[in-house]
Structure formats: C-alpha cells, structure tokens
Amino acid sequence: MASLSGLCSSSPSLKPKHDRVVIPLFHKYSLAFPTRSNSCSKLSVAGEVSADLSKTNSVGVLKKAKQGGLEKDPKALWRRYVDWLYQHKELGLYLDVSRIGFSDEFVAEMEPRFQAAFKAMEDLEKGAIANPDEGRMVGHYWLRNAKLAPKPILQVQIEKTLDAVCKFADDVISGKIKPPSYPEGRFTQILSVGIGGSALGPQFVAEALAPDNPPLKIRFIDNTDPGGIDHQVAQLGPELASTLVIVISKSGGTPETRNGLLEVQKAFREAGLDFSKQGVAITQENSLLDNTARIEGWVARFPMFDWVGGRTSEMSAVGLLPAALQGIDIREMLVGASMMDNATRSRVLKDNPAALLALCWYWACDGVGSKDMVILPYKDSLLLFSRYLQQLVMESLGKEFDLDGNRVNQGISVYGNKGSTDQHAYIQQLREGVHNFFVTFIEVLRDRPPGHDWELEPGVTCGDYLFGMLQGTRSALYANDRESVTVTVQEVTPRSVGALVALYERAVGLYASLVNINAYHQPGVEAGKKAAGEVLALQKRVLAVLNEASCKEPVEPLTLEEVAERCHAPEDIEMIYKIIEHMAANDRALIAEGDCGSPNSLKVFLGECNLDELYA
Ligand SMILES: O=P(O)(O)OC[C@H]1O[C@](O)(CO)[C@@H](O)[C@@H]1O
C-alpha cells in the first residue's frame, strides 16, 4: 500500500482510535482542470445561430459589409468621427462609435428592430410584465424618477425609501445612531454582506467615488469563502465594535449571504458584542432575512422591491445606503442616471447613446456574441466597472432560449481591468493575437482636481501619459482591424457614475430586444444553486454512512464504491470522492487509506464515531 499520511492525522480531533498507519490522502495529488474547449462549441452555436439569423436582411448586410474591412483613410475616418460623435452636453459625456465599422446600409436595416426595441422599452417603463417567466414588472428606471412609476403606491415607496436612506445615513454619520459598545463614539466601518447584484454595484461605487477619508470605511464579504470572511473580520479587529453590518439580499435566502451573516454573528458573539444593535438588512419585505432582522430587532431594515432586479439595483437602497454612509452624494448619482435615462429614451438612433452602444455590440458580435467586450477604463477609480458590467451584461444577455423558445445560446462575454495597466498584461494579444473581442475605452478628461497638476517633464504631466497610452492603444488596435468604442466623461463624479450605470442598463435592455431574449431573469444560475444543494445533501448522507460503519467494532473501512452503494447513489461516486477529498483536507475526522492516485484503492472511515447521530 502506498503511503498517504498527513492531512488526516494532523489534527488532534482526527486521531484515529484504531492503531493504523494513516497516510496522506492527497500526496502528489494535483487537481487537473479541464482545458477550455468551449470556443469550439461556441463557434458551432454561433454558426447555427447566424445561419438562422442570416435569413433576415440585417445580418446579411452585416456579413457583406464586414468583408469590406474598416475605414482607414484619415480624412474619411475623421468625417465618420464627426458624423457619429454623440454628445450629452449637460453631462459632459461623449460616445465615439467611429471605430466600429458598421455601414449606413446596416444601420438602415437595423432601424425597424430598433423601433421595436424602443417600443418594448417604453412598455417596460409603463409597467408591462417585462419579465414574463417571473411575472414581474421591471422598474429600475423609476428609482431615479419616481413619477414614472405606473402606480402611486410605488412612487410613495420609492420616495419614502430614499428619504429613509438619507436620514439614516445622516444619523449614523452625525453619531445620533451610535454603536452600543462605543456610547461616546460613532460607527466607523461598514461591513457589507451580499453577493452578485447585492455587492457589485456598491463595490464599484465605493471604489469610484468614496472620498479619501470617508465618514465610514467600507469592506465586503461577498462569498462563502471562510478564509475571505476571516480576513475581513481580522482586518476590522477592535473596530468590529464600531462596525455597521449591512446584510443585502433581495431574496433574503441566498446561501452565501446567509453564511456570511452567520459567520459575522459568530465573530460578534466571540467579541462579546450584540449583533442586533449593529445590523441592518436590505431585502424584500417578509423574506427570511427581513423576518430575522425584525424578530431580532436589528438597527434598521430597508426594502428591496420585487420589480428591481439584483443587477440593476444600484440606485435602490442596495447601492444608495452604502454610498450615502461613505459620504457620497447619492442624489447626484440619481440626477446623473435620470439625465441619462431621458437621453436614452430618444427614438432617434443617432441621438440615443444606449442605442448606439447596442448597435455597436450587435455589429461587433454579429448579433450572436461572437466577440468579447473588453472594458478598459483609463482611470484607477473605475477599476471595478468591468466587473460590475460583467454581471449586468452576462447575466442579462447570456441566455439559452429566445422569447419564442428557440435555442440561441446568446450572450456577450465581458472582461477588463484598467488602462494603462492592462497594456503591460494582455494588450499584446489584443493587438496581434486571436481576434475575438472589441474594446470599450472609458476616458476621463480631468486628471486631477484643479490646481494640483504639475509637469513631470517639459510640457507633459503624468495624466498626459495616461491620455497618450489610451489614444495610442486605440490607434494601434484599429490599425490592426480591432474595433473599439470610446465613452468619455469629464470627471468621475456621482453624476457621471450614475449616468454610466444608466447608460449600460439601457443598452443591455435594448440589445436584449434586438436579439429577442428576456434580459431580466437568470434561469441558468438556479441550476448551479440546485446542484450545490444536492452536493451538500449527499455530503450529509456520506457522513451518516461513514459514521455507521465507524461505530462498528471493529470499525469497517469502506471503499468509495461501498460508500456510494450505501448512499444509494452509485452514479455519484466521483462526487463522493470529491466530498471525501474536501473533508479530509479540512480536519473533518476522516481517515483514508490507499493510493490517492487510484481512488478505487481507497478505504475510508471516521476517526470518531458519533453514537447520538447514529441513533438519531
Ligand atoms: O440579492 P440576492 O437575492 O441575495 O441575490 C444575489 C444574486 O444572486 C443572483 O440571483 C444570481 O445567483 C443574482 O441575480 C443576484 O444579484
């Protein structure tokens, strides 16, 4: 028998009661990840879909025009730049689509589809059931202009919540609401517990807009990773006593968020603190989280509305409360979003920046997601914009079926960090390697607050370099037929950030109409959640089976096959192996003998038998 020891014998609680040689289960064991082969399947799916879509004129035009290549004549390109440049005067926002090669013919062909998309968007804003699967309205646009809400009660709810958020934030910042163990002090930290749409917006906005010395600093627990949670709690140290914990979950039942809450509550208990005096919930009324917070008497509860999806919730209490507590002007964020909403209601394609973006996406991705969207903000504070957009775009557009039930496997992949940092990482491939992307540059004109700039060499500032890097990369990519869009804002302010969020929310909604999918559900995510629940249920059965065998005298070590048989799950033997591997690596009183490279040679039992459990 090969010697395996280590993992299983390392913890005192794992001490085998039997005199055996225990060997490390996973010695020389390395996890092999499957190589990425989905590019092939994506190609075939794209092939199928474009074959299907090519029956319509727009895609035929798209294919024909693409064969002609991109405009390279500088004068013609300048004309194209000027002709297509979109400007929102009040917001100081520009959108340049000249480096996407769509033709006038293609635009004309797309026009009827855009008119249909504008109509669908109008219906949605008027309160149509825009998410048919879930029978819900989709009302994130009402959050920044409550008067648009289709029922007066909704308007009242929106305004009441906004006032409550502002008042609560003022009271916390001023010290009127204070942590119980610091009666003279005030809250200094926020610990935000939430995942997906209940984290990404607040994370993006904190990074983009929080002042250097915010009234409350923010940290996030956005996973069920014990190491990550421990790290956040450890970093808070004694300031846990002055930490406001905001638990955010629309459904109020997301396992990762629940686990984060339980872990934080344990840390509070261990520190002798009363969690309820420092906890705040943002969730739907009567959810599990809402009921827990009400029964335990948490400091405050704020509603999430049924008609706001997680990934479009930044302008609800989800995004606004953490932002306000950091001293960010949330009413300005709402103004920026509302101004952008007005602009993106235009039915004239050239005057509607969201429609222009959707047009570019359609062109660049052949209407089937054949290219990835690389988001490159040239501004450190916008680093998390790509991560935020990743959920907004991919959870909205990544769908198996269209609204007519045809299998389409739609979506656009999104990634990116920031320039010019990424220039020293993967831009090499973008310039010369596989041509499977288009870029969105986000340009911020103002480098520093007025009066702070200086020339680090004659006539040139640090910000000029950043500008030069952006322009240089854009030109170099274009010269090699790599298309790009550029969004320009004057500064990163609450107003411009609100506008960017609104711009992309609308672009995603319009694009979804163009490709005929429901942007407002996420059925694929449910499959993973269900499967995770099944794994944990199987783990409990494995433990029960091992416990029974380990309570025998003498103890009965079991092969993986025997464990699987006794769990009545022979088809799950690989998962049982993975469960045992994970438990063995985590001091779970599990003893294994055999050769880790030959799973069939393994024999497993528990180091301690639990009679109570056996007879329960
Ligand atoms: O806010 P909740 O209900 O905890 O959900 C978190 C996230 O989980 C998802 O439902 C996907 O799993 C997202 O759409 C959502 O933003």
The ligand as an ORCA input file, in Angstrom:
! r2SCAN-3c Opt
* xyz 0 1
  O     -29.800     39.563     -3.704
  P     -29.861     38.082     -3.644
  O     -31.262     37.558     -3.684
  O     -29.104     37.555     -2.469
  O     -29.176     37.512     -4.943
  C     -27.842     37.766     -5.234
  C     -27.546     37.490     -6.670
  O     -27.837     36.158     -6.985
  C     -28.393     36.084     -8.280
  O     -29.731     35.795     -8.149
  C     -27.753     35.049     -9.103
  O     -27.440     33.953     -8.347
  C     -28.184     37.461     -8.868
  O     -29.042     37.717     -9.900
  C     -28.332     38.283     -7.665
  O     -27.847     39.566     -7.861
*
